[in-house]
Amino acid sequence: MLIGDRSGMIAGAKLPYDAEVEYVYGAGGAYVDTGVAWDTEMAFDVTWYQRSKLAFAVVFGARDLSSAGAGYVLTGAGTANSDGVYKLHVDMGGRRTDTQVYGIANHWYRVVYTGSSAKVYRDDVLVNTVSIPQTSRSGTRTIYVCGLNNAGTINGYAGCGISHLALGSLRDFVPVRVGTSGYLYDRVSGQLFGNGDLTCGPDKS
């Protein structure tokens, strides 16, 4: 098995993996560097399985020392409800937006950001649409998945199982395994991203 670095890719055949899986997650600080920095115009579409009600579980994102170079989706900010569950938040350009949707464990979530608003789905049902005015968020830090690139330092969390992530037209990630090792496969470049240290969910049926 050929292992690339965190920002790199694994060269291989057209489909360099054994199977697609339902999701992958980072345990013990594992993450994937997408190699893509935030661009103000870039939309995203992310789906994940909420494995726990953990506070501050970052789905993906990056942040410079300046809040202007920021963009991320996280669950677990503010105050938990009586069940210890936290709300989902979307941060674009240092403007963290409370989606008013709680990240309940053992449910599927999807956030679709188009540049002016974010639609939030739970188990394929639209539960809220929040307005997010266009703000400058261009930064130098590349976006991490299964964690946050916090000015060059990883903040990694295992609470979210990534099922799909599209970053504009630049990346279109799906979770896969090579043997028992988890990666993200980019359908744009046809390459694998990661170190093989992501934990895999069940194979897709």
C-alpha positions as CSV (number, residue, x, y, z in Angstrom):
1,M,0.0,0.0,0.0
2,L,1.4,3.4,-1.0
3,I,1.0,6.0,1.7
4,G,1.0,9.7,0.9
5,D,1.6,12.6,3.2
6,R,-1.3,14.5,4.8
7,S,-1.6,17.0,2.1
8,G,-0.8,14.5,-0.6
9,M,-2.5,11.9,-2.6
10,I,-1.9,8.2,-3.3
11,A,-1.2,7.5,-6.9
12,G,-2.9,4.4,-8.2
13,A,-5.4,2.8,-10.5
14,K,-8.6,4.4,-11.6
15,L,-10.3,3.1,-8.4
16,P,-7.5,2.8,-5.9
17,Y,-9.6,1.4,-3.1
18,D,-11.3,-1.8,-2.0
19,A,-14.8,-0.4,-1.1
20,E,-16.8,2.7,-0.4
21,V,-17.9,3.0,3.2
22,E,-20.7,4.8,4.9
23,Y,-18.4,7.3,6.7
24,V,-14.9,7.7,8.1
25,Y,-13.8,9.6,11.2
26,G,-10.6,10.7,12.8
27,A,-9.7,9.1,16.1
28,G,-6.6,10.0,18.0
29,G,-6.1,13.2,16.1
30,A,-6.3,11.7,12.6
31,Y,-7.4,14.0,9.8
32,V,-7.1,14.7,6.1
33,D,-5.6,17.8,4.5
34,T,-7.6,18.7,1.4
35,G,-4.8,20.9,-0.1
36,V,-7.4,23.6,-0.7
37,A,-7.5,26.9,1.0
38,W,-10.7,28.9,1.6
39,D,-11.9,31.1,-1.3
40,T,-14.6,33.7,-0.7
41,E,-16.7,32.4,-3.6
42,M,-16.4,28.7,-2.7
43,A,-19.6,26.9,-1.9
44,F,-19.7,23.5,-0.1
45,D,-21.9,20.5,0.5
46,V,-21.1,18.3,3.4
47,T,-22.8,15.2,4.9
48,W,-21.9,13.5,8.1
49,Y,-23.1,11.0,10.7
50,Q,-23.3,12.5,14.1
51,R,-21.7,9.7,16.2
52,S,-21.9,11.5,19.6
53,K,-23.0,14.7,21.3
54,L,-19.4,15.7,21.9
55,A,-18.9,19.4,22.3
56,F,-16.8,21.2,19.6
57,A,-16.7,18.4,17.1
58,V,-15.4,20.0,13.9
59,V,-16.7,18.5,10.7
60,F,-14.1,20.3,8.5
61,G,-12.5,23.7,8.2
62,A,-9.6,26.1,8.5
63,R,-8.8,29.2,10.4
64,D,-6.0,31.7,10.1
65,L,-4.8,33.8,13.0
66,S,-7.1,36.5,11.6
67,S,-10.8,35.5,11.8
68,A,-11.3,36.8,8.3
69,G,-9.5,33.7,6.9
70,A,-11.9,31.3,8.5
71,G,-14.5,28.8,7.4
72,Y,-15.7,25.7,9.2
73,V,-18.7,23.6,10.2
74,L,-18.9,22.4,13.8
75,T,-21.2,20.9,16.3
76,G,-20.9,21.9,19.8
77,A,-20.7,25.6,20.6
78,G,-22.5,27.7,23.1
79,T,-24.6,26.0,25.8
80,A,-25.9,22.4,25.7
81,N,-29.6,21.7,26.2
82,S,-30.9,19.6,29.0
83,D,-29.8,16.4,27.3
84,G,-26.2,17.7,26.9
85,V,-26.6,18.2,23.1
86,Y,-25.1,21.1,21.3
87,K,-26.1,23.1,18.3
88,L,-24.5,23.1,14.8
89,H,-22.7,26.2,13.7
90,V,-21.4,27.5,10.4
91,D,-18.5,30.0,10.4
92,M,-17.8,32.0,7.3
93,G,-15.2,34.8,7.5
94,G,-15.3,34.9,11.2
95,R,-19.0,35.2,11.4
96,R,-20.2,32.1,13.3
97,T,-23.9,31.4,12.6
98,D,-26.0,29.4,15.0
99,T,-28.2,27.2,12.8
100,Q,-30.7,26.5,15.6
101,V,-30.3,22.8,14.9
102,Y,-29.1,20.4,17.6
103,G,-26.4,17.8,16.6
104,I,-28.3,14.8,18.0
105,A,-26.2,11.6,18.2
106,N,-27.0,8.8,15.7
107,H,-28.5,11.0,13.1
108,W,-27.4,12.1,9.6
109,Y,-26.7,15.8,8.9
110,R,-26.1,17.7,5.7
111,V,-25.2,21.4,5.3
112,V,-25.3,23.0,1.8
113,Y,-23.7,26.5,1.6
114,T,-24.3,28.5,-1.6
115,G,-22.6,31.8,-0.7
116,S,-25.6,33.6,0.9
117,S,-27.3,30.9,2.9
118,A,-26.9,27.5,4.4
119,K,-29.5,24.8,4.3
120,V,-29.4,22.3,7.2
121,Y,-30.9,18.8,6.8
122,R,-31.4,16.1,9.4
123,D,-32.0,12.6,8.0
124,D,-32.7,14.0,4.6
125,V,-35.4,16.4,6.0
126,L,-34.8,20.2,5.7
127,V,-34.9,21.5,9.2
128,N,-33.6,25.1,8.8
129,T,-32.2,27.7,6.4
130,V,-29.9,30.4,7.8
131,S,-28.8,33.5,6.0
132,I,-25.0,34.0,5.8
133,P,-24.1,37.2,4.1
134,Q,-21.0,37.0,1.8
135,T,-17.9,38.0,3.7
136,S,-14.2,37.7,2.9
137,R,-12.9,34.5,4.1
138,S,-9.9,33.9,1.8
139,G,-7.1,32.5,3.8
140,T,-3.7,30.7,3.5
141,R,-4.5,27.7,5.6
142,T,-5.7,24.6,3.8
143,I,-9.0,23.0,4.9
144,Y,-8.8,19.9,7.1
145,V,-11.5,17.2,7.2
146,C,-12.3,15.4,10.5
147,G,-10.8,18.3,12.3
148,L,-9.9,22.0,12.1
149,N,-6.7,23.5,10.7
150,N,-6.4,26.0,13.5
151,A,-3.6,28.3,12.2
152,G,-1.5,25.3,11.4
153,T,-2.4,23.2,14.4
154,I,-4.8,20.3,14.2
155,N,-7.9,20.4,16.4
156,G,-9.2,16.9,15.8
157,Y,-12.3,15.3,17.0
158,A,-14.0,11.9,16.5
159,G,-17.6,12.9,16.9
160,C,-18.5,13.2,13.2
161,G,-18.3,10.5,10.5
162,I,-17.7,12.1,7.1
163,S,-19.9,10.7,4.4
164,H,-19.4,13.3,1.6
165,L,-17.7,16.7,1.1
166,A,-17.7,18.8,-2.0
167,L,-15.6,22.0,-2.0
168,G,-16.9,24.0,-5.0
169,S,-15.6,22.3,-8.1
170,L,-12.2,21.6,-6.6
171,R,-12.9,18.5,-4.5
172,D,-15.6,15.9,-4.3
173,F,-14.7,13.5,-1.5
174,V,-16.3,10.2,-0.6
175,P,-15.1,7.9,2.2
176,V,-13.4,4.6,1.2
177,R,-11.2,1.9,2.6
178,V,-8.0,0.2,1.5
179,G,-8.0,-3.0,3.5
180,T,-9.2,-1.7,6.8
181,S,-7.6,1.7,6.4
182,G,-9.8,4.8,5.9
183,Y,-9.2,7.5,3.2
184,L,-11.1,10.1,1.3
185,Y,-11.3,9.5,-2.4
186,D,-11.6,12.7,-4.6
187,R,-13.8,12.1,-7.6
188,V,-12.4,15.2,-9.3
189,S,-8.7,14.2,-9.3
190,G,-9.3,10.4,-9.1
191,Q,-6.9,10.2,-6.1
192,L,-6.9,9.2,-2.5
193,F,-6.2,11.7,0.3
194,G,-5.0,10.8,3.8
195,N,-2.5,8.6,5.7
196,G,-4.8,5.6,6.0
197,D,-5.4,6.4,9.7
198,L,-9.1,7.3,9.5
199,T,-11.5,4.8,11.2
200,C,-14.0,3.3,8.8
201,G,-17.7,2.9,9.2
202,P,-19.5,-0.1,7.6
203,D,-19.2,-0.8,3.9
204,K,-21.8,0.8,1.7
205,S,-24.4,-1.7,0.6
